[in-house]
Amino acid sequence: MKRILDYTITNEYKNYTIREFLTEKGYPKGLRAHLFRTKDVLFRNGDTGHSSDRLKVSDKLKIILEESMPKSYPAPENIPLSILYEDEDILVINKPAHMPVHPSMTHYEHTLSNAVFYYLGSKNEAGPFRCINRLDKDTTGITILAKNSLSGGILGRQMNERKIHRTYLAIVRGITPESGTITAPIGRKEGSVLERQVDFGQGEYACTHYRRLAVKEIFPKNTFSREPLSPDALSLIALRLDTGRTHQIRVHMSYLGYPLIGDFLYNPDFSLTKRQALHACQLKFEHPITKEQLCFTAPLPADMQMLFPEFHVPDLDNLFSD
């Protein structure tokens, strides 16, 4: 895949070197070095550009980013994709349940990367697989893929700087408080490769905000009380993350005593759903190239909607505005 970027220098960048200009535009250090040492990929007014060249107003810069397939990559598979948005730089996908993002020793096929390699290959756009916000296999919802090294580098920096805002929906056991914030640190559970736990001694800082949206009784009311028993109820909650620790939502809600239903690690009860009831329903971020503010929303998946059939995704911004 080839991506060509053209820039016309404005007064704002007068007397910048090309290196300074590319740095200001978010080009990662490794990509800048590649452009300066590779022939026919960086031009100033039609001639080869050099890192120390001083720019003048109305100068024309042309950058050519060429993608090649990695030496080893998953076999392309014709798996349908739910594409929410696509342009020359990014691909935004609503990932289904039971689909890992990357292949593993136990799950080499039927992954998101298999599907994306097929889809982009069919358009002669194949290149390295760059998933910006990885989701667990059984978590549904929105994930961003970068189509080139520039968008990948910029979006990766946005993730590290917590500028990609993520909102999730989850169904948990019990009736949660109306809202809350959890700041319990998270670390690996000793003796387990996968499992995490709240660890106040050696865990890393983690912060999760949540709001309760709906409650549903899953068994008849207690005959001796007008109120439903908390353990026999479900809460549908919205969550917004300030950090992105592994299994953060699952660990935090389990720690509070409201575990996600269908969670094979932290609440292995599959009577209501066959996977953890967690859905990445909204992503907000700045487009890596155009700088446009983007917001994508994915509706509740069928297995979660079945438990709350009357629910519709609300205005998520207002939920956490205070």
C-alpha positions in Angstrom: 0.0 0.0 0.0 1.2 3.5 -0.8 0.1 6.6 1.0 1.2 10.0 -0.4 1.0 13.1 1.8 1.3 16.6 0.4 2.0 19.7 2.5 2.1 23.4 1.5 4.2 25.3 4.0 2.4 28.2 5.7 3.8 31.1 7.6 3.5 29.1 10.8 6.3 26.8 9.7 8.5 29.4 8.0 12.2 28.6 8.7 11.5 25.2 10.2 13.9 22.5 9.0 12.2 19.5 7.4 13.1 17.5 10.5 11.4 20.0 12.7 8.3 20.2 10.5 7.9 16.4 10.5 8.4 16.3 14.2 5.7 18.9 14.7 3.3 16.9 12.4 3.8 13.8 14.7 6.1 11.7 12.6 7.7 9.2 14.9 11.5 9.3 15.2 12.0 5.9 13.5 9.8 7.0 10.5 11.7 10.3 10.2 15.0 8.4 10.1 13.6 6.1 7.4 12.4 9.0 5.2 15.8 10.7 5.4 17.8 7.6 4.5 15.5 6.2 1.8 15.6 7.5 -1.8 12.5 8.8 -3.6 10.2 9.1 -0.6 10.7 12.7 0.5 10.6 15.7 -1.9 10.7 19.4 -1.5 9.4 21.4 -4.5 10.0 18.3 -6.7 13.6 17.7 -5.6 14.9 15.4 -2.8 14.4 16.9 0.6 17.0 16.7 3.4 16.5 16.9 7.1 18.3 20.2 7.6 16.6 22.0 4.7 15.0 25.3 5.8 11.4 25.7 4.7 9.9 28.8 3.0 6.3 29.9 2.8 4.6 28.1 -0.2 7.2 25.3 -0.3 5.7 21.9 -1.3 6.6 18.8 0.6 5.6 15.4 -0.7 6.0 12.3 1.6 5.6 8.8 0.2 4.8 6.0 2.7 5.0 2.6 1.2 3.8 -0.5 3.2 5.0 -4.0 2.5 3.8 -7.2 4.0 5.6 -8.5 7.0 7.8 -11.6 6.6 5.3 -13.7 8.4 1.6 -12.9 8.9 -1.7 -14.8 9.5 -3.4 -16.5 6.6 -6.0 -14.2 5.1 -9.5 -15.4 5.8 -12.7 -14.2 4.2 -14.5 -13.3 7.4 -17.2 -10.5 7.2 -16.2 -7.3 9.0 -18.5 -4.7 10.5 -16.8 -1.5 9.3 -17.9 1.7 11.0 -15.4 4.0 9.1 -12.5 3.8 6.7 -10.2 6.1 4.9 -6.6 6.1 3.7 -5.2 6.1 7.2 -7.5 4.3 9.6 -10.0 1.5 9.7 -12.6 1.4 12.5 -14.3 -1.9 13.2 -17.1 -3.2 15.5 -15.5 -6.5 16.6 -17.8 -9.5 17.3 -17.5 -11.8 20.3 -15.4 -14.9 20.3 -12.8 -13.3 17.9 -9.3 -12.7 19.2 -7.5 -9.6 17.8 -4.2 -11.4 17.3 -3.4 -15.1 16.6 -2.0 -17.2 19.4 -0.6 -20.7 19.8 -4.1 -22.0 20.6 -6.1 -19.7 18.2 -4.2 -19.1 15.0 -7.2 -18.8 12.7 -10.4 -16.8 12.7 -8.9 -13.7 14.3 -9.4 -10.1 13.5 -6.0 -10.0 11.9 -6.9 -12.9 9.6 -10.0 -11.0 8.5 -8.3 -7.7 8.0 -5.4 -9.2 6.0 -8.0 -10.7 3.6 -10.1 -7.5 3.4 -7.2 -5.1 2.8 -5.5 -7.6 0.5 -8.6 -7.8 -1.7 -8.1 -4.0 -2.3 -4.3 -4.2 -2.7 -3.8 -2.3 0.5 -2.3 -5.0 2.7 0.5 -4.1 5.1 1.4 -4.7 8.7 -1.5 -5.2 11.2 -1.6 -2.3 13.6 -4.4 -2.5 16.2 -4.4 0.5 18.4 -6.9 -0.5 21.2 -6.8 -4.3 21.6 -9.9 -5.9 22.9 -10.2 -9.3 24.7 -11.4 -12.2 22.6 -14.9 -12.2 24.1 -15.2 -8.4 24.4 -17.3 -6.9 21.6 -17.1 -3.4 20.2 -15.0 -0.7 18.6 -11.4 -1.0 17.7 -9.1 1.2 15.6 -6.6 -0.1 13.0 -3.9 2.1 11.5 -3.2 1.6 7.8 0.3 3.1 7.8 3.2 3.8 10.0 2.4 7.5 10.5 -1.2 7.0 11.6 0.0 4.1 13.7 2.6 6.1 15.5 0.3 9.1 16.2 -2.5 7.0 17.4 -0.2 4.9 19.6 1.0 8.2 21.2 -2.6 9.2 21.7 -3.3 5.9 23.5 -0.2 6.4 25.8 -1.3 9.9 26.6 -4.9 8.8 27.3 -6.3 11.0 24.5 -8.4 8.2 23.0 -11.5 8.2 25.2 -13.2 4.8 25.6 -16.7 4.1 27.0 -17.9 0.5 27.7 -21.1 -1.1 28.6 -21.2 -4.1 30.9 -23.7 -6.3 32.6 -22.8 -7.2 36.2 -24.3 -9.3 39.0 -26.1 -7.3 41.7 -27.4 -3.7 42.0 -24.4 -1.4 41.9 -24.4 2.1 43.4 -25.7 4.8 41.0 -22.1 5.8 40.1 -18.6 5.5 41.4 -14.9 5.6 40.7 -12.5 2.8 41.4 -8.7 3.5 41.8 -7.5 0.1 43.0 -4.1 -0.9 41.5 -4.0 -4.0 39.3 -1.2 -6.6 39.0 -0.7 -10.2 37.9 -2.1 -12.9 40.0 0.7 -15.2 41.2 0.9 -18.5 39.4 -1.4 -17.4 36.5 -0.4 -16.2 33.0 -3.8 -14.6 32.3 -5.5 -13.6 35.6 -5.1 -10.2 37.2 -6.1 -9.0 40.7 -6.2 -5.9 42.8 -2.7 -5.6 44.3 -2.1 -2.7 46.6 1.5 -3.7 47.1 2.9 -4.1 43.6 0.0 -3.3 41.3 -0.1 -0.5 38.7 -2.4 2.5 39.1 -5.8 1.9 37.5 -8.9 4.2 37.4 -12.4 3.2 36.3 -15.5 5.4 36.4 -18.9 3.8 36.2 -22.6 4.8 36.0 -25.6 2.5 36.5 -28.0 2.7 33.6 -30.6 0.0 34.3 -31.5 -2.8 36.7 -33.2 -6.1 35.9 -34.4 -8.8 38.3 -33.5 -12.2 37.1 -35.4 -14.2 39.7 -38.8 -13.5 41.4 -38.9 -11.1 44.3 -38.4 -12.2 47.8 -41.8 -13.2 49.1 -41.0 -11.6 52.4 -39.9 -8.2 51.0 -41.0 -5.8 48.3 -37.4 -5.3 47.3 -35.6 -7.7 45.0 -32.6 -9.6 46.4 -29.4 -7.9 45.1 -27.7 -11.2 44.2 -30.7 -12.0 42.0 -30.5 -8.8 40.0 -28.4 -7.5 37.1 -27.1 -4.0 36.6 -26.3 -2.6 33.1 -23.5 0.0 33.6 -21.5 2.4 31.5 -17.8 2.6 32.2 -15.1 5.1 31.2 -11.4 4.3 31.7 -8.6 6.7 32.7 -6.1 3.9 32.3 -5.9 0.7 30.2 -4.7 -2.1 32.4 -5.2 -5.7 31.3 -8.7 -6.9 32.4 -9.2 -3.6 34.2 -13.0 -3.5 34.1 -13.4 -7.2 34.9 -11.0 -7.0 37.8 -12.4 -3.7 39.3 -16.0 -4.8 39.1 -15.2 -8.2 40.6 -13.3 -6.5 43.4 -16.3 -4.3 44.2 -18.5 -7.4 44.4 -20.3 -6.9 41.1 -18.6 -9.3 38.7 -19.4 -9.3 35.0 -21.7 -12.2 34.0 -20.2 -14.9 31.9 -16.6 -14.0 32.8 -14.6 -17.3 32.6 -11.8 -15.9 34.8 -13.6 -13.9 37.5 -17.2 -15.1 37.5 -17.5 -18.4 35.6 -21.3 -18.6 35.5 -22.6 -19.0 32.0 -26.3 -19.4 32.8 -27.1 -16.0 31.2 -24.5 -15.5 28.6 -21.7 -17.5 27.1 -19.1 -14.8 27.3 -18.2 -11.8 29.5 -20.9 -9.2 29.0 -18.6 -6.3 28.0 -18.9 -4.1 25.0 -16.7 -1.2 23.8 -19.6 1.1 22.7 -17.9 4.4 22.0 -14.5 5.7 21.0 -13.6 9.4 20.7 -10.2 10.5 19.3 -8.5 12.9 17.0 -7.9 11.7 13.4 -4.1 11.2 13.2 -3.7 13.1 9.9 -6.7 15.4 9.4 -6.9 16.3 13.1 -10.7 16.0 12.9 -12.4 15.1 16.1 -14.1 11.7 15.6 -16.7 9.8 17.6 -18.0 6.3 16.9 -20.7 4.4 18.7 -21.7 0.7 18.3 -25.1 -0.5 19.6 -25.4 -3.1 22.3 -24.7 -6.6 20.8 -27.6 -9.1 20.6 -26.6 -11.3 23.5 -26.5 -8.3 25.9 -29.6 -6.6 24.3 -31.6 -9.8 25.0 -31.1 -9.2 28.7 -32.1 -5.5 28.5 -34.4 -5.5 25.5 -35.8 -2.0 26.1 -32.3 -0.4 26.5 -31.0 2.1 24.0 -27.5 3.7 24.2 -27.9 7.1 25.8 -25.9 10.3 25.4 -22.7 9.0 26.8 -20.9 12.4 27.1 -23.5 13.7 29.5 -23.1 10.6 31.7 -19.6 11.5 32.7 -19.7 15.3 32.2 -19.4 16.0 35.9 
